[in-house]
Amino acid sequence: MKKPLSFPPFSGPKNQEKFAPALQAELRRAGLDTSGLLWCCSGDMSNEGEFKDMWLCFDAKGLYIAYGKAVVGRAKKKRKKIEATYTIDSISSIPLDDLSCLATERYVSTGRLTADENGKTVSLARFSIGKLPAFDDFAKMFNHYKDTGEIRPPEDHGHGERTCRKCGGPCPPGMDVCPKCTRNSATAVRLVKFFGGYVPQIALILFFMLLSAGVTVFVPQLGTRSLFDNVLANPDGKTAEELLKALAVLVGSIFGIRLLNTLLTVVQQYVTATVMPKVTYDIKVKIFAAMQRLSVNFYSSKQTGSLMERIIQDANQIYWFFIEGIPTLIIESATVIGVVIIMFTMNWRLTLLVTVAVPLIACALYFGDKFFRGMHHNNFLFRSKLSSMVSDNINGQRVIKAFAKEDEEYGRFTELNDNYRRAELKLALAEATLIPSIEISVIILSALILGMGGVYVIQGKMTAGTLLSYIVYLELLREPLQFLSWTANWWSRCADSAQRVFEVCDAEPEITEKEDAVEFDDLRGEIEINELDFEYEPARPVIKKLSLHVKAGQMLGIVGKTGAGKTTIANLIARLYDAKGGCIKIDGIDVRDLKLSELRGNIGLVSQDIYLFIGSIADNIRYAKPDASMDKVIAAAKAAFAHDFIMKLPDAYETRVGAGGQKLSGGERQRISIARTIIQNPKILILDEATAAMDTETERNIQNSLAKLKTGRTTVAIAHRLSTLRDADELAVISDGTITEQGAFRELIEKKGEFYRQYKLQQEALKAVGIADDVTETPLSEDD
Amino acid sequence: MTVTSITPETLTTDYLDPKVCEFYEYNGCFLGMRLNGEEHNRVILTRALPLNDPDNYVCVTDVERKELGIIEHIADFSAEQQSLIRKELSQRYFCPDITSITAIKEKMGHFYFDVKVGDYPMSFTIRDLVKNIRCTEGHVILTDVDGNRFLISDLERIDKKSRRKLEPYLY
């Protein structure tokens, strides 16, 4: 029989604020006393799986499930806060004594909250998968309360709801208004700020362009109107000699002006050419720097091709628009205004007709921008996929060749390439259709002006020279208008690129260093893991309440099946990810309170996947300490048993490795990575399956080098081959994220548990392949 | 003892036999299975090919995810059994099926979708289209920033306007 629970008066933290005051008022109206609520969360589905607003909460007496409707309104400008109205349709309650063991289950796109109700498993609620973290917290808090009668402080594991204060929608970290609610001009404003450092150069380019534009606008007045009306028409009845003189002055002036114009253009192009490399360099550096501060998780969620595209292509797009596009846009706009003013002074009737075209072009520009932006994005997607496929193909060449799949790979490439071609063609055709249609309107306008102007000349309301210069001015409008029609397209490319660049720049690193982060005074290397919880995805725990202790200078061996969470522990110690619950302390300091450089500088990671950077072997060995002398590099290579094979290579320590460099075997690469760690001289060493892919002899050699490396260091060794962990002071067997066995090697063998079973299996397997591993030397082998 | 060499021809999988396997409803909303007389009060069904062959190759495990067997074809079971299996699968694989797209707005690398699932309007946000929009065999799966999934079960069935809005983001 269940004993009725009696709880002390509650005084801990609550999360009642999750329920807005208006919702609490509505719940009270529906008959629920909200004053004692201990934990609340909101859902979006009924237990039957229909979309419905739902609220779940519990107090000391029971658990309550309310269904109803929430209507979220947009923020009013002045109040700047979202408003929501609630209606409650039904509330059901279950006595707290009847319920226990709340748990969440993860489905494909939904989740379920289950509980034990008087010994039977029941479903309490269903919800969209996005609500899983909140329901998971609710279940944990409920169970904790049932066990202890207390509510523990909530853990901030980064799943907290971030909502936009304007629309109530999801909001990226570090922003209180989501990108959707930011002003349309925000991208442009940010880009202008991006180019803040180049104001003098841009101003200089602009100055020369303006001068050039002014000269261009002045030429028709002199070259056409004066030539026809003052010289060729001879209105003052001058002699032939006088006319020739006037003509010579006019031609000389036109030549001089044209020459000046060309000089100005040359100077402007020279300034642009000097600015260009600097600007693209800076943009690329900014993107690359932003990428470097991001956490491992960011890289595992993006394709390499897409990231490379960002640095190279997007930087160029932004550059071209700002250094070439914006000054040209200003000049061309100024030219249009200047020309239209001159045209008004020449004949206002004809010019009114010209101004009719402007709204038409503005409309075409607006719709063109929308139309082209989507198409450019589509092109980017295809291009990224093509880049990723090529990089995938290059990296997988050995497998492709081994399976003789060259033709299929060629087929895959041509298919993707064809998709990209079609997307390019679609865009080119769209551009070829829309852009000339704007030009056609200019051609029609020219014809109308010519016809009407001709009538004015015949009627004597206009001179022939004025009409001709008017037509020249109209022609002068063509180029700026053509450019303006391209601006939409250009801007859409730039904005598309800018958005991707800002996405990288705005992304918040998941692993951040505290402002008051500390350094070690004198690191001993003691590792303490307390009730560690970790999950890569909500409700898919990888590490569950795991506790371990490694004394300074000792060696801990971690064994377990694939996927048991061994590597995750290594990643958490090095703080490549943050724990979701519990903590890891090094010398009594939580790793989250330590400076990242201090922490990672003192942890050496030797894993099965070795990455050698493009460069010489010596550079790779001194990667952690670039100033290490050559004799240190050689000594480290000797200690790692790498020196002999390095010296057999033609370029010895100067052999280029990494992509496109000298091919090295797995064992050779591993020995370089051990030498690299020896140079790093970490206090804590993590060996993650360091010898898993080696043959027995290489493994023995590497074991010898590892034995040297381990001396005087705290070592966490993860291994499949149990015999390699015989020197460990302590062994932990991990299964499904928890420790199932723990003790010294011999203790675990004598215990005859999971470790013993695995040990025996491996021993049998080694015997079967004829490898007399040293495991046979143990007395226990006699039992077999 | 003769050892048969493993070739694709000799590889076989044992599937659950509808004659010795019976599904039943447990506690109103869970599925149980009786296999060779042994009762498993809660079983979990997982499709091997959830997108392209949802009615075949369904793995049955207990709550500890220990495999109890594989259903080769759901159609091999009786109509009543099939409805129990399908009910459990529909709960597990429930995904809002988008019927029309009202708007897609893009800002700063975020894509804001206003859609309709039947008559029910829904809004969600997607980041990183390459990863989160998956187009396969005429259907599209969209995963939003919170991990929620949305489905367009038949791209040809949604209206032309909606399709045109989505097309720039598909590949």
Interface residues (C-beta under 8 A of the other chain):
Chain A: N47 G49 F51 Y107 V108 S109 T110 K120 T121 V122 S123 R126 S128 I129 G130 K131 L132 G169 P170 P172 C178 P179 K180 T182 A186 T187 S301 K302 Q303 S306 R373 G374 M375 H377 N378 L381 F382 S384 K385 N419 A423 Q499 R500 F502 E503 D506 E537 P538
Chain B: N27 G28 C29 F30 R42 P50 Q91 R92 Y93 F94 C95 P96 K105 E106 K107 M108 G109 H110 Y112 V117 Y120 M122 S123 T125 R127 D128 L129 V130 K131 D144 V145 D146 G147 N148 R149 F150 E167 P168 Y169 L170 Y171
